[in-house]
C-alpha cells in the first residue's frame, strides 16, 4: 500500500534530526556564552539567563535561526537579539548611560542593527536597545 523509496529506512530522518538537535543544543549554548564573554570583555555585564539580569547589563535572548545543512555536518545562521539595559527609570540620565553601553557592545560584537525599546526586568521598566548579531556556525561530526 505505502510507497517504498530506495535507500530509505524508517527512522533515518528521526535519527538524523536527533543527532542534529544535540549538535544544535551544544552550538546554541556555546554561541550564547561566547557572546556573553565578548560583552564582558568590553565592560558590559552580560547574562544568558534573564533571571540574573541586574541593569546595567545585556540580556542575550535565544536566537532565531536558519539551518543551511544537516548532512555530515551541521551548518546554520543564528540571529541573536541582545537587550542592552540601562539602570534606573527611562529618563535622559538612563538614556545617556544606555548610549555608552550600546557603544561598548558595538565595539565588542559584530552588531548588524539596533532599535530602542523599553525592557521589563522583574516589574521594572528600563530604557534599552535590542541589538541584532548574526553568527554562522558549523559543527562537524
C-alpha positions as CSV (number, residue, x, y, z in Angstrom):
1,X,0.0,0.0,0.0
2,X,2.7,2.5,1.0
3,X,5.4,3.7,-1.4
4,X,8.9,2.3,-1.0
5,X,11.9,4.6,-1.7
6,X,15.3,3.3,-2.5
7,X,17.8,3.9,0.4
8,X,15.1,5.0,2.8
9,X,14.7,3.2,6.1
10,X,12.1,4.2,8.7
11,X,13.7,6.1,11.5
12,X,16.6,7.6,9.4
13,X,15.2,11.1,9.4
14,X,14.4,10.9,13.1
15,X,17.9,9.7,13.9
16,X,19.5,12.5,11.8
17,X,17.2,15.1,13.5
18,X,18.1,13.8,17.0
19,X,21.8,14.0,16.2
20,X,21.4,17.5,14.6
21,X,19.4,18.6,17.6
22,X,22.2,17.5,20.0
23,X,24.7,19.4,17.9
24,X,22.4,22.4,17.8
25,X,21.9,22.5,21.6
26,X,25.6,22.5,22.2
27,X,26.1,25.1,19.5
28,X,23.5,27.4,20.9
29,X,24.9,27.2,24.4
30,X,28.5,27.8,23.1
31,X,27.5,30.7,20.9
32,X,25.4,32.5,23.7
33,X,28.2,32.0,26.2
34,X,30.7,33.3,23.6
35,X,28.6,36.5,23.1
36,X,28.4,37.0,26.9
37,X,32.2,36.6,27.2
38,X,32.8,39.1,24.4
39,X,30.4,41.7,26.1
40,X,32.0,41.1,29.5
41,X,35.4,41.8,27.9
42,X,34.4,45.3,26.7
43,X,32.8,46.1,30.1
44,X,29.2,45.2,29.5
45,X,27.9,42.7,32.1
46,X,26.0,40.0,30.1
47,X,23.6,37.3,31.1
48,X,22.1,34.4,29.2
49,X,19.5,33.7,31.9
50,X,17.2,36.7,32.2
51,X,16.5,35.8,35.8
52,X,20.1,37.0,36.5
53,X,19.6,40.4,34.8
54,X,20.6,43.4,37.0
55,X,20.8,46.6,35.0
56,X,23.1,47.9,33.7
57,X,23.5,44.7,31.7
58,X,22.9,42.9,28.4
59,X,20.5,40.0,28.2
60,X,21.2,37.5,25.4
61,X,17.9,36.2,24.1
62,X,17.5,32.8,22.3
63,X,18.2,33.3,18.6
64,X,16.1,32.8,15.5
65,X,18.0,30.6,13.1
66,X,18.1,29.2,9.6
67,X,19.6,25.7,9.0
68,X,21.8,25.6,6.0
69,X,22.9,22.0,6.0
70,X,22.5,18.8,8.1
71,X,24.3,16.0,6.2
72,X,27.7,15.1,7.6
73,X,28.0,18.5,9.3
74,X,25.5,21.0,10.8
75,X,25.6,24.5,9.4
76,X,23.3,27.3,10.5
77,X,23.0,31.0,10.8
78,X,21.7,32.4,14.1
79,X,20.3,35.9,14.7
80,X,20.7,36.8,18.3
81,X,18.8,39.6,19.9
82,X,20.7,41.2,22.7
83,X,18.8,43.5,25.0
84,X,21.1,46.2,26.4
85,X,19.5,47.7,29.5
86,X,20.4,50.9,31.3
87,X,19.9,51.3,35.1
88,X,17.2,53.5,36.6
89,X,14.0,54.9,35.3
90,X,13.9,55.5,31.5
91,X,14.9,59.2,31.5
92,X,17.7,61.2,30.0
93,X,20.3,60.0,32.5
94,X,19.4,56.4,31.8
95,X,19.4,57.0,28.0
96,X,22.9,58.6,28.2
97,X,24.2,55.5,30.1
98,X,22.4,53.4,27.5
99,X,24.3,55.0,24.7
100,X,27.6,54.3,26.5
101,X,26.6,50.6,26.9
102,X,25.5,50.3,23.3
103,X,28.8,51.9,22.1
104,X,30.7,49.3,24.1
105,X,28.6,46.4,22.8
106,X,29.0,47.6,19.2
107,X,32.8,47.7,19.7
108,X,32.8,44.2,21.1
109,X,30.4,42.4,18.7
110,X,29.5,42.4,15.0
111,X,26.2,44.2,15.5
112,X,24.1,44.4,12.3
113,X,21.2,46.6,13.7
114,X,19.7,48.1,16.8
115,X,16.5,49.6,17.9
116,X,15.4,51.4,21.1
117,X,13.0,49.5,23.4
118,X,11.6,49.5,26.9
119,X,12.8,46.4,28.7
120,X,11.0,45.0,31.6
121,X,13.2,43.3,34.2
122,X,11.1,41.9,37.1
123,X,8.4,44.5,37.4
124,X,10.5,47.5,36.5
125,X,10.7,49.2,33.1
126,X,14.1,50.3,31.8
127,X,15.5,52.1,28.8
128,X,17.1,49.6,26.4
129,X,18.2,48.7,22.9
130,X,17.7,45.5,21.1
131,X,20.8,44.7,19.1
132,X,21.0,42.0,16.4
133,X,24.1,39.9,16.0
134,X,24.2,37.3,13.2
135,X,26.5,34.3,13.6
136,X,27.2,31.4,11.2
137,X,28.3,28.2,12.8
138,X,29.3,24.8,11.7
139,X,29.6,21.6,13.8
140,X,31.2,18.7,12.1
141,X,30.6,15.1,13.1
